[in-house]
Amino acid sequence: MKRWLWFFCLFWLLPSHAGGMIAQSFHQRLQQAEQLQQKGHYRHSLEVLRSLAGKARSGLEKTLIHTYLAYAWLGLGKQDKAAEVARAALDNPELPRELVPNLWLLLGQAELQRGRYGVAASAFERALALAEDETPQVYYWVAYALYQQKNYAKAIGYLQQALKRHPSPPEDWYRLLLACCLEGKRYGLGESVLKQLLARRPDDPGRWRQLAALYLERGRYHEGLAALVAAWHEGALDRRTLLQIVRLYAHVGVPEKAARLVRSWRQEGRLPGQLKLLELEGDLWRMAREREQAVEVIKRVAEQGKQGRQWLVLANLYMEQERWKEAAAAAAKALEMGIRRPGHARLLMGISALRAGDRNTAVKALEAARHSGTVMAQAEFWLRCARGERRCR
């Protein structure tokens, strides 16, 4: 823990109580111990305090010794000893009332460093209840301890008090409040906190991504997309962000924009030109009903891939364009490479061959297709057409 976490209340102890209740020599030695601690010489300070302990006479002197001993132990990383000494001071019946809040605060710091968050939170709350001048830093410490206990609602309350009392709150405080909001599912408040952070740093792509995640969590897809686009313009060029933008454009009904972005980013090298990306681009062109573009891309995917599924997709596209020979050939290729449900490919092949005037191929494909339960009825219908048993348009 940073040194200022315990020094911020160290400086007022001696000047406030260096009157007639403390001997001048005792006061000077305490000042020496304090100065050593400020310089980081905790072990030397501990030696001074131990030599001074036997000379303490009043309850105030004993309490001050305990207090500075606790600070020294904290500086040496001995939080358990610091907590023990602070409790000893609190148990002193002669403890001056004005030192009680500071000792609870010191105990809270020691327990916080030990990871005993429940005890730390209680100690800080005692300090706040007794202190006349409530420092915003203590509210933050209580909130941090409560956050570690997953008591997000109570932590949020203390953080709001800390932010209200501080003239210029550190960004860490907002970050902790944001974490409490996200983990405590207080998304409305989390959105407000993120906007405050973005007002400070509008060029932070990470914050824009967090805001997008909040919007998406609440089903506000257009706003989520806008936040992600802002993140992209501020330098978020990672694959995950770019693909999320693409999928959101498709989700909100602008698949053509999504397809163009995939193509552009792939050509620029921002998204590696993998087969799956080509497949995504082709699917997006299909969604946008840009069939020529879709055929161009999906044909490349089918030719480069090792699965029949894309050949079947290509056959469907050719059929939509009434390119019957190409549709029949693509369906045949799908069957050759293997697909899960060959009946559908045989049906497409048969219909396309019939439309292209190749009745023999059509009959063979449709006869094979009628043995597949999923397309049996359709295959029987088109088989009668292919055999000339009925007229079909």
DRENDREN-555255 format. One record per residue (C-alpha): residue in three letters; x, y, z. Coordinates in steps of 0.05 Angstrom, whole numbers. Last residue first. Example, Ala and Ser with C-alpha at 12.3 -4.5 7.8 and 13.67 -1.06 7.14 Angstrom:
BEGIN
+-----+--------+--------+--------+
!   r !   east !  north !     up !
+-----+--------+--------+--------+
! SER !    273 !    -21 !    143 !
! ALA !    246 !    -90 !    156 !
+-----+--------+--------+--------+
This chain:
BEGIN
+-----+--------+--------+--------+
!   r !   east !  north !     up !
+-----+--------+--------+--------+
! ARG !   -872 !   -476 !  -1300 !
! CYS !   -889 !   -548 !  -1293 !
! ARG !   -931 !   -591 !  -1339 !
! ARG !   -944 !   -661 !  -1316 !
! GLU !   -921 !   -731 !  -1332 !
! GLY !   -864 !   -703 !  -1374 !
! ARG !   -812 !   -745 !  -1338 !
! ALA !   -778 !   -682 !  -1311 !
! CYS !   -844 !   -655 !  -1286 !
! ARG !   -862 !   -720 !  -1251 !
! LEU !   -793 !   -717 !  -1219 !
! TRP !   -807 !   -646 !  -1197 !
! PHE !   -867 !   -667 !  -1155 !
! GLU !   -835 !   -730 !  -1128 !
! ALA !   -773 !   -690 !  -1107 !
! GLN !   -816 !   -638 !  -1071 !
! ALA !   -852 !   -693 !  -1032 !
! MET !   -789 !   -729 !  -1013 !
! VAL !   -748 !   -668 !   -991 !
! THR !   -739 !   -683 !   -917 !
! GLY !   -750 !   -758 !   -924 !
! SER !   -693 !   -769 !   -972 !
! HIS !   -709 !   -826 !  -1020 !
! ARG !   -741 !   -775 !  -1067 !
! ALA !   -672 !   -743 !  -1078 !
! ALA !   -642 !   -803 !  -1116 !
! GLU !   -699 !   -802 !  -1166 !
! LEU !   -692 !   -727 !  -1169 !
! ALA !   -618 !   -730 !  -1188 !
! LYS !   -627 !   -784 !  -1240 !
! VAL !   -688 !   -749 !  -1271 !
! ALA !   -653 !   -681 !  -1274 !
! THR !   -590 !   -710 !  -1306 !
! ASN !   -633 !   -741 !  -1361 !
! ARG !   -677 !   -679 !  -1368 !
! ASP !   -619 !   -630 !  -1384 !
! GLY !   -660 !   -571 !  -1407 !
! ALA !   -628 !   -519 !  -1360 !
! ARG !   -692 !   -515 !  -1319 !
! LEU !   -690 !   -591 !  -1311 !
! ALA !   -617 !   -588 !  -1291 !
! SER !   -632 !   -535 !  -1239 !
! ILE !   -691 !   -574 !  -1210 !
! GLY !   -650 !   -638 !  -1206 !
! MET !   -588 !   -605 !  -1177 !
! LEU !   -630 !   -569 !  -1125 !
! LEU !   -664 !   -634 !  -1105 !
! ARG !   -598 !   -671 !  -1104 !
! ALA !   -568 !   -618 !  -1058 !
! HIS !   -628 !   -623 !  -1011 !
! GLY !   -622 !   -698 !  -1008 !
! PRO !   -548 !   -694 !   -992 !
! ARG !   -560 !   -673 !   -921 !
! ARG !   -494 !   -673 !   -884 !
! ILE !   -451 !   -653 !   -943 !
! GLY !   -396 !   -686 !   -983 !
! MET !   -345 !   -660 !  -1033 !
! GLU !   -379 !   -694 !  -1092 !
! LEU !   -448 !   -676 !  -1068 !
! ALA !   -429 !   -602 !  -1063 !
! LYS !   -396 !   -606 !  -1131 !
! ALA !   -461 !   -633 !  -1161 !
! ALA !   -498 !   -575 !  -1129 !
! ALA !   -449 !   -526 !  -1159 !
! ALA !   -456 !   -558 !  -1228 !
! ALA !   -532 !   -554 !  -1224 !
! ALA !   -530 !   -481 !  -1203 !
! GLU !   -481 !   -464 !  -1258 !
! LYS !   -527 !   -495 !  -1309 !
! TRP !   -588 !   -460 !  -1281 !
! ARG !   -564 !   -388 !  -1275 !
! GLU !   -633 !   -366 !  -1255 !
! GLN !   -604 !   -312 !  -1209 !
! GLU !   -638 !   -342 !  -1148 !
! MET !   -615 !   -410 !  -1174 !
! TYR !   -543 !   -386 !  -1177 !
! LEU !   -549 !   -364 !  -1104 !
! ASN !   -576 !   -431 !  -1083 !
! ALA !   -520 !   -467 !  -1119 !
! LEU !   -469 !   -422 !  -1084 !
! VAL !   -498 !   -441 !  -1016 !
! LEU !   -492 !   -514 !  -1037 !
! TRP !   -419 !   -503 !  -1058 !
! GLN !   -409 !   -471 !   -990 !
! ARG !   -432 !   -534 !   -955 !
! GLY !   -388 !   -581 !   -996 !
! GLN !   -328 !   -572 !   -952 !
! LYS !   -254 !   -568 !   -969 !
! GLY !   -247 !   -494 !   -979 !
! GLN !   -210 !   -453 !  -1030 !
! GLU !   -260 !   -463 !  -1087 !
! ALA !   -320 !   -455 !  -1042 !
! VAL !   -293 !   -392 !  -1009 !
! ARG !   -277 !   -361 !  -1076 !
! LYS !   -346 !   -378 !  -1101 !
! ILE !   -375 !   -348 !  -1038 !
! VAL !   -341 !   -281 !  -1052 !
! GLU !   -361 !   -272 !  -1125 !
! VAL !   -431 !   -301 !  -1113 !
! ALA !   -443 !   -254 !  -1055 !
! GLN !   -422 !   -193 !  -1095 !
! GLU !   -468 !   -212 !  -1152 !
! ARG !   -524 !   -228 !  -1103 !
! GLU !   -525 !   -162 !  -1065 !
! ARG !   -587 !   -182 !  -1026 !
! ALA !   -558 !   -147 !   -964 !
! MET !   -564 !   -213 !   -926 !
! ARG !   -528 !   -247 !   -984 !
! TRP !   -473 !   -195 !   -982 !
! LEU !   -466 !   -208 !   -907 !
! ASP !   -461 !   -283 !   -918 !
! GLY !   -406 !   -272 !   -969 !
! GLU !   -367 !   -227 !   -922 !
! LEU !   -373 !   -279 !   -866 !
! GLU !   -348 !   -333 !   -913 !
! LEU !   -289 !   -289 !   -933 !
! LEU !   -275 !   -279 !   -860 !
! LYS !   -278 !   -354 !   -847 !
! LEU !   -229 !   -366 !   -904 !
! GLN !   -177 !   -321 !   -873 !
! GLY !   -156 !   -255 !   -901 !
! PRO !   -128 !   -228 !   -836 !
! LEU !   -168 !   -169 !   -809 !
! ARG !   -131 !   -103 !   -806 !
! GLY !    -93 !   -123 !   -869 !
! GLU !   -120 !    -65 !   -910 !
! GLN !   -155 !   -114 !   -956 !
! ARG !   -188 !   -149 !   -898 !
! TRP !   -208 !    -83 !   -866 !
! SER !   -240 !    -60 !   -931 !
! ARG !   -276 !   -125 !   -946 !
! VAL !   -302 !   -132 !   -875 !
! LEU !   -324 !    -59 !   -875 !
! ARG !   -360 !    -67 !   -942 !
! ALA !   -398 !   -128 !   -916 !
! ALA !   -420 !    -92 !   -853 !
! LYS !   -444 !    -31 !   -893 !
! GLU !   -484 !    -79 !   -937 !
! PRO !   -512 !   -114 !   -875 !
! VAL !   -545 !    -51 !   -848 !
! GLY !   -604 !    -79 !   -809 !
! VAL !   -587 !    -68 !   -736 !
! HIS !   -558 !   -138 !   -730 !
! ALA !   -515 !   -132 !   -793 !
! TYR !   -483 !    -67 !   -768 !
! LEU !   -475 !   -102 !   -701 !
! ARG !   -438 !   -160 !   -733 !
! VAL !   -389 !   -114 !   -767 !
! ILE !   -376 !    -73 !   -705 !
! GLN !   -364 !   -136 !   -665 !
! LEU !   -315 !   -160 !   -718 !
! LEU !   -276 !    -95 !   -712 !
! THR !   -275 !    -97 !   -636 !
! ARG !   -251 !   -170 !   -633 !
! ARG !   -198 !   -161 !   -686 !
! ASP !   -163 !   -104 !   -650 !
! LEU !   -164 !    -36 !   -682 !
! ALA !   -187 !      7 !   -624 !
! GLY !   -153 !     72 !   -644 !
! GLU !   -200 !    129 !   -626 !
! HIS !   -240 !    119 !   -690 !
! TRP !   -252 !     46 !   -671 !
! ALA !   -274 !     65 !   -601 !
! ALA !   -323 !    115 !   -631 !
! VAL !   -349 !     60 !   -677 !
! LEU !   -358 !     17 !   -614 !
! ALA !   -398 !     72 !   -580 !
! ALA !   -443 !     81 !   -641 !
! LEU !   -454 !      5 !   -645 !
! GLY !   -474 !      3 !   -572 !
! GLU !   -522 !     61 !   -583 !
! HIS !   -554 !     24 !   -641 !
! TYR !   -556 !    -41 !   -601 !
! ARG !   -590 !    -17 !   -538 !
! GLY !   -607 !    -87 !   -513 !
! ARG !   -587 !    -73 !   -441 !
! GLU !   -523 !   -113 !   -442 !
! LEU !   -509 !    -82 !   -510 !
! TYR !   -511 !    -12 !   -481 !
! LEU !   -465 !    -31 !   -424 !
! ALA !   -416 !    -66 !   -471 !
! ALA !   -415 !     -4 !   -515 !
! LEU !   -397 !     38 !   -455 !
! GLN !   -340 !     -9 !   -438 !
! ARG !   -316 !     -5 !   -510 !
! TRP !   -317 !     71 !   -508 !
! ARG !   -278 !     68 !   -443 !
! GLY !   -225 !     24 !   -475 !
! PRO !   -220 !     71 !   -535 !
! ASP !   -196 !    129 !   -491 !
! ASP !   -195 !    192 !   -534 !
! PRO !   -254 !    223 !   -497 !
! ARG !   -212 !    226 !   -434 !
! ARG !   -243 !    270 !   -381 !
! ALA !   -313 !    272 !   -411 !
! LEU !   -303 !    198 !   -424 !
! LEU !   -294 !    185 !   -350 !
! GLN !   -358 !    224 !   -336 !
! LYS !   -394 !    184 !   -390 !
! LEU !   -369 !    120 !   -359 !
! VAL !   -398 !    141 !   -291 !
! SER !   -466 !    156 !   -321 !
! GLU !   -468 !     89 !   -357 !
! GLY !   -449 !     54 !   -293 !
! LEU !   -507 !     88 !   -258 !
! GLY !   -555 !     59 !   -309 !
! TYR !   -520 !     -8 !   -308 !
! ARG !   -525 !    -21 !   -234 !
! LYS !   -511 !    -95 !   -245 !
! GLY !   -470 !   -101 !   -180 !
! GLU !   -409 !   -124 !   -219 !
! LEU !   -417 !    -67 !   -269 !
! CYS !   -435 !    -14 !   -218 !
! CYS !   -382 !    -34 !   -168 !
! ALA !   -329 !    -34 !   -224 !
! LEU !   -352 !     35 !   -246 !
! LEU !   -347 !     61 !   -175 !
! LEU !   -277 !     32 !   -171 !
! ARG !   -258 !     66 !   -236 !
! TYR !   -288 !    132 !   -213 !
! TRP !   -244 !    129 !   -151 !
! ASP !   -183 !    111 !   -192 !
! GLU !   -194 !    174 !   -233 !
! PRO !   -175 !    216 !   -173 !
! PRO !   -229 !    262 !   -146 !
! SER !   -219 !    337 !   -155 !
! PRO !   -255 !    377 !   -101 !
! HIS !   -268 !    314 !    -60 !
! ARG !   -331 !    313 !    -17 !
! LYS !   -381 !    290 !    -70 !
! LEU !   -333 !    238 !    -98 !
! ALA !   -323 !    207 !    -29 !
! GLN !   -398 !    208 !    -14 !
! GLN !   -413 !    173 !    -80 !
! LEU !   -359 !    123 !    -63 !
! TYR !   -392 !    108 !      4 !
! GLY !   -459 !     94 !    -28 !
! ILE !   -429 !     52 !    -83 !
! ALA !   -393 !      9 !    -32 !
! LYS !   -460 !     -5 !      2 !
! ALA !   -491 !    -30 !    -62 !
! TYR !   -429 !    -69 !    -83 !
! ASN !   -420 !   -112 !    -22 !
! LYS !   -375 !   -159 !    -61 !
! GLN !   -329 !   -166 !      0 !
! GLN !   -273 !   -135 !    -40 !
! TYR !   -321 !    -79 !    -58 !
! LEU !   -334 !    -67 !     16 !
! ALA !   -260 !    -57 !     30 !
! TYR !   -254 !     -9 !    -29 !
! ALA !   -316 !     29 !     -7 !
! VAL !   -289 !     37 !     64 !
! TRP !   -223 !     62 !     34 !
! TYR !   -258 !    111 !    -11 !
! TYR !   -299 !    140 !     47 !
! VAL !   -233 !    148 !     84 !
! GLN !   -204 !    188 !     27 !
! PRO !   -263 !    236 !     29 !
! THR !   -240 !    263 !     96 !
! GLU !   -293 !    270 !    150 !
! ASP !   -275 !    327 !    197 !
! GLU !   -310 !    313 !    263 !
! ALA !   -289 !    240 !    265 !
! LEU !   -328 !    191 !    307 !
! ALA !   -375 !    159 !    256 !
! LEU !   -322 !    161 !    202 !
! ALA !   -270 !    125 !    246 !
! ARG !   -322 !     72 !    264 !
! GLU !   -337 !     62 !    190 !
! PHE !   -263 !     55 !    176 !
! ALA !   -257 !      1 !    230 !
! SER !   -318 !    -36 !    204 !
! ALA !   -291 !    -35 !    132 !
! ALA !   -224 !    -61 !    156 !
! VAL !   -255 !   -118 !    195 !
! GLY !   -295 !   -140 !    133 !
! TYR !   -236 !   -131 !     87 !
! ARG !   -186 !   -174 !    124 !
! GLY !   -137 !   -172 !     66 !
! ARG !    -78 !   -158 !    111 !
! GLN !    -68 !    -91 !     78 !
! LEU !   -140 !    -73 !     94 !
! GLU !   -130 !    -96 !    166 !
! ALA !    -72 !    -49 !    175 !
! GLN !   -108 !     10 !    143 !
! GLY !   -170 !     -3 !    184 !
! LEU !   -129 !     -5 !    248 !
! LEU !    -99 !     62 !    231 !
! LEU !   -168 !     92 !    218 !
! TRP !   -193 !     65 !    283 !
! LEU !   -133 !     96 !    315 !
! ASN !   -146 !    163 !    282 !
! PRO !   -219 !    163 !    304 !
! VAL !   -198 !    149 !    377 !
! LEU !   -145 !    204 !    383 !
! GLU !   -194 !    260 !    402 !
! ARG !   -223 !    217 !    457 !
! PRO !   -157 !    213 !    495 !
! LEU !   -141 !    140 !    512 !
! GLU !   -137 !    131 !    587 !
! PRO !   -177 !     67 !    585 !
! ASN !   -126 !     37 !    536 !
! ASP !   -164 !    -14 !    493 !
! LEU !   -158 !     29 !    431 !
! ALA !    -82 !     33 !    441 !
! ALA !    -77 !    -43 !    447 !
! ARG !   -120 !    -49 !    384 !
! ALA !    -71 !     -5 !    346 !
! VAL !    -12 !    -47 !    372 !
! GLU !    -44 !   -112 !    348 !
! ALA !    -63 !    -82 !    280 !
! ALA !      8 !    -58 !    269 !
! LYS !     35 !   -126 !    290 !
! ASP !    -10 !   -161 !    239 !
! GLN !      8 !   -110 !    186 !
! LYS !     82 !   -124 !    190 !
! GLY !    102 !    -94 !    123 !
! LEU !    159 !    -53 !    154 !
! GLY !    122 !     12 !    141 !
! LEU !     61 !    -17 !    174 !
! TRP !    102 !    -36 !    235 !
! ALA !    128 !     35 !    239 !
! TYR !     58 !     64 !    234 !
! ALA !     35 !     17 !    290 !
! LEU !     93 !     39 !    333 !
! TYR !     73 !    112 !    319 !
! THR !      4 !     98 !    346 !
! HIS !     27 !     57 !    405 !
! ILE !     76 !    112 !    426 !
! LEU !     22 !    164 !    417 !
! THR !    -26 !    124 !    461 !
! LYS !     26 !    117 !    516 !
! GLU !     39 !    192 !    514 !
! LEU !    -35 !    208 !    516 !
! GLY !    -48 !    160 !    574 !
! SER !      6 !    196 !    613 !
! ARG !     74 !    169 !    634 !
! ALA !    113 !    145 !    573 !
! LYS !    187 !    135 !    590 !
! GLY !    188 !     60 !    581 !
! ALA !    162 !     68 !    509 !
! LEU !    217 !    116 !    488 !
! SER !    270 !     64 !    475 !
! ARG !    218 !     25 !    435 !
! LEU !    200 !     87 !    396 !
! VAL !    272 !    102 !    377 !
! GLU !    284 !     30 !    355 !
! LEU !    220 !     30 !    314 !
! SER !    241 !     94 !    279 !
! HIS !    307 !     60 !    259 !
! ARG !    267 !      2 !    230 !
! TYR !    219 !     49 !    194 !
! HIS !    271 !     91 !    158 !
! GLY !    224 !    109 !    101 !
! LYS !    241 !    183 !    101 !
! GLN !    173 !    201 !    131 !
! GLN !    184 !    146 !    182 !
! LEU !    249 !    177 !    205 !
! GLN !    216 !    244 !    212 !
! GLU !    161 !    214 !    255 !
! ALA !    210 !    179 !    301 !
! GLN !    249 !    245 !    310 !
! GLN !    184 !    282 !    324 !
! LEU !    168 !    229 !    376 !
! ARG !    237 !    241 !    407 !
! GLN !    224 !    316 !    409 !
! HIS !    156 !    307 !    443 !
! PHE !    186 !    262 !    496 !
! SER !    239 !    315 !    510 !
! GLN !    186 !    369 !    515 !
! ALA !    142 !    328 !    562 !
! ILE !     72 !    316 !    537 !
! MET !      8 !    338 !    573 !
! GLY !     33 !    410 !    574 !
! GLY !     25 !    420 !    499 !
! ALA !     48 !    376 !    442 !
! HIS !    -21 !    348 !    427 !
! SER !    -43 !    382 !    363 !
! PRO !     28 !    392 !    336 !
! LEU !     43 !    318 !    348 !
! LEU !    -16 !    284 !    316 !
! TRP !    -28 !    331 !    257 !
! PHE !     26 !    302 !    212 !
! LEU !      8 !    229 !    217 !
! CYS !    -62 !    234 !    188 !
! PHE !    -40 !    233 !    115 !
! PHE !     19 !    188 !    131 !
! TRP !    -20 !    122 !    132 !
! LEU !    -45 !    118 !     61 !
! TRP !     10 !    165 !     38 !
! ARG !     61 !    108 !     39 !
! LYS !     26 !     70 !    -16 !
! MET !      0 !      0 !      0 !
+-----+--------+--------+--------+
